[in-house]
Amino acid sequence: MRKVSIFGATGSIGQNTIDLIARDPTAYDVIALTGGANIAQLAADARRLGADLAVTAHEDRLHDLKDALQGSGVEVAAGESAIAEAAARPADWVMSAIVGAAGLAPGIEALKQGTTLALANKETLVCAGALVLDTARTHDASILPVDSEHSAVFQALAGEDMDAVERVIITASGGAFRDWPLQELAKATVEQASNHPNWNMGQRITIDSASMFNKALEVIETREFFGIDPDQIEVLVHPESIVHAMVGFRDGAVMAHMGAPDMRHAIGYALHWPERQALPVQRLDLAKLGQLRFSDPDLARYPALKLARDVMARGGLSGAVFNAAKERALDHFIARRIEFLNMAEVVDAVLERFDATGGLIDAPMTLDNVWKTDHLARQWVDDAVIKRAG
């Protein structure tokens, strides 16, 4: 039996992972499940899968988790240190699906155990790509991409020579506002931004899709994961979400990865890699679909894409700044303290403030420096929002 752990088990990626594992329960020994405030779901899944350990990120919910798992034999714990301890438990395969920068430390801890890390947490490479990849090399661990775009690129590159790659094209649905008149975006509400036309995801990533901050993170992640020049990375708006990514080669050939918009494609590929197994996903009917559309993204509509280019040009810890500022700006939008378009403006202002403060972005990439930079960027977002309100 393969020993597996799932970090972020109660989110959409975690639930899709559990769906696949639960279909073949005798093949897996579930070591740890971690989640957030959805204690009922976390407890139910821990019982269903016979997990050794269940951890909630919220220390004040420990008693609720204990009550929900009483008599099950499942060990329970709570808090950041407990999640780190869970990541240190030996496992053959670990799903990293905690949302945001909070997924970085558990991912690194899992890599230190020499595991195979299925990486759905794009912030891990955006915030500390060099540190994460070096940790994997040092401990002979593997990282498999689970973002649909990066999984698609990974599959298209199988057996190929990276020197032959001319460009990588990742696609974007365009999110909730792809067809809105540009002048109306400033009025977009949280509820409208939370309604994705193609994918069923959590609120935060759905809003990030509407603003294209999600795609901006993926552009940076593409550079970190595949080690290609930023000028080789392209983004196309593809409303159907059928072609997840394409790789263009120096002979003019383009390899496209296609599939229905279902995260179980990428999760299942990582779960069974290097083999392919049958997956319970929709099969494409291209004749019924009829057409696939592509267009260049409008940078006036999606300024986050330009900010991603700026971050890659800056280098250093600017990815950590970008992600932290994005996460905190999103907090303020959800709380209705700023408008939809203000998120990119605030993130840009924080990046410029770091530029004006010598040495911070260029500090050595250590986990401690990443957290210091993260904390300061969030503080400066709060400062910018207060200044706007004042």
C-alpha positions, 0 to 999 in steps of 0.5 A, spaced: 500 500 500 502 507 498 502 511 504 499 518 502 497 524 505 493 530 503 494 537 505 488 542 504 483 536 504 477 540 505 478 544 499 476 543 492 483 539 490 483 535 496 476 533 495 477 531 488 483 527 491 479 524 496 474 522 491 480 518 487 483 515 493 476 512 495 475 509 489 481 504 490 481 504 498 485 498 499 491 501 494 492 507 499 494 507 507 492 515 509 497 517 513 494 525 514 489 529 512 489 537 514 484 542 513 481 548 515 474 550 519 470 545 515 471 540 521 465 536 519 468 534 512 475 533 515 472 528 520 468 525 515 473 524 510 478 521 516 473 516 518 472 514 511 479 513 509 481 510 516 487 516 516 492 515 522 492 523 523 487 529 522 489 536 523 485 542 523 489 549 522 485 552 527 487 551 534 481 553 537 477 548 533 481 542 536 476 540 541 470 540 535 475 535 531 476 531 537 469 530 539 467 529 531 472 523 531 471 520 538 472 513 538 474 513 531 482 511 533 484 517 528 489 521 532 487 529 532 491 535 532 491 543 531 495 549 529 501 550 524 506 546 528 501 540 528 501 541 520 508 541 520 509 535 524 504 531 519 508 533 513 514 530 517 511 523 517 513 519 512 509 518 506 510 516 499 506 521 496 503 528 498 498 532 496 500 539 497 493 543 496 493 548 502 491 555 499 496 561 499 503 562 502 500 557 508 502 551 504 509 553 503 512 550 509 508 544 509 511 542 502 518 544 504 517 539 510 514 533 506 520 534 501 525 533 506 522 526 507 524 525 500 517 524 498 513 525 491 510 532 492 504 533 488 504 540 488 497 544 487 499 550 491 502 554 486 504 559 491 510 554 493 514 556 487 512 563 486 514 565 493 520 561 494 522 557 487 529 556 488 529 554 495 523 549 494 527 546 488 533 546 492 530 542 497 527 537 493 534 536 489 538 535 496 533 530 499 532 526 492 524 528 492 520 529 486 515 534 485 509 533 480 505 539 478 497 539 479 495 545 476 492 543 470 496 548 466 503 545 469 500 538 469 499 539 461 506 542 460 509 537 464 505 531 460 507 535 453 514 535 455 514 527 456 520 525 452 522 531 449 529 535 450 528 542 453 533 545 448 528 544 443 522 548 446 521 554 443 515 557 447 510 555 452 503 557 452 498 557 458 491 558 457 486 562 461 478 562 461 478 569 462 474 568 469 467 571 470 468 578 467 471 576 460 465 579 456 464 585 461 465 592 458 471 594 461 468 600 464 464 596 468 469 592 472 470 597 477 463 596 479 464 588 480 461 585 486 464 579 490 458 575 489 459 576 481 467 575 481 465 568 485 462 565 479 466 562 475 463 560 468 467 553 467 470 551 473 467 549 480 473 552 485 473 555 492 471 563 492 478 565 493 481 562 487 475 563 483 476 571 484 483 570 482 481 567 476 476 573 474 482 578 476 487 573 472 492 574 479 491 566 478 494 566 471 499 571 473 502 566 479 501 560 474 506 564 469 511 565 475 510 558 477 511 556 469 518 559 469 520 556 476 518 549 475 520 548 467 526 553 468 525 557 461 526 564 460 520 569 461 519 571 454 518 564 452 511 564 456 505 566 453 498 566 455 492 565 451 484 567 453 481 560 451 473 560 454 472 553 453 477 551 458 479 545 453 486 546 451 490 547 458 497 548 455 501 548 449 508 547 448 511 549 441 518 546 439 523 549 434 521 545 428 514 549 429 510 543 432 505 545 437 503 539 442 497 541 446 494 538 452 486 537 452 481 535 457 474 537 460 475 542 465 476 537 471 481 537 476 481 530 477 485 529 470 491 533 473 490 529 480 490 522 477 496 523 473 500 525 479 497 520 483 499 514 478 505 517 475 509 515 471 503 510 469 496 512 466 490 509 469 483 510 468 479 516 471 472 517 472 472 524 467 468 526 462 471 524 455 471 529 450 466 530 444 470 535 439 464 534 434 459 536 439 464 542 442 464 544 435 469 550 436 475 552 440 477 559 441 483 563 443 485 570 443 490 575 447 489 577 454 487 585 454 492 587 459 487 593 461 482 588 463 488 583 466 493 588 469 495 582 474 499 579 468 503 585 467 505 585 474 507 578 473 512 580 468 515 585 473 516 580 478 520 575 474 524 581 471 525 583 479 527 577 481 529 575 488 524 575 493 519 579 489 515 573 488 513 572 495 512 580 495 507 579 490 503 573 492 503 576 499 500 583 497 495 579 492 492 575 498 491 581 502 488 585 497 483 579 496 482 579 503 480 587 503 476 586 496 472 580 500 471 584 506 468 590 501 474 595 503 476 596 496 473 595 489 475 589 484 480 593 480 483 596 486 487 589 488 492 590 482 493 597 484 495 596 491 499 590 489 503 594 484 504 600 489 507 595 494 511 592 489 514 599 488 515 601 495 519 594 496 523 597 490 524 604 493 527 600 500 534 597 498 536 590 500 529 587 502 527 584 495 535 582 494 535 578 501 538 571 501 532 566 499 531 563 506 524 561 509 525 566 514 526 571 509 520 569 505 516 570 511 519 576 513 518 579 506 511 576 506 509 579 513 511 586 511 508 586 504 501 584 508 502 590 512 504 595 507 497 593 503 493 594 509 497 601 509 495 602 502 488 600 503 487 605 509 490 611 505 485 610 500 480 610 505 482 616 509 
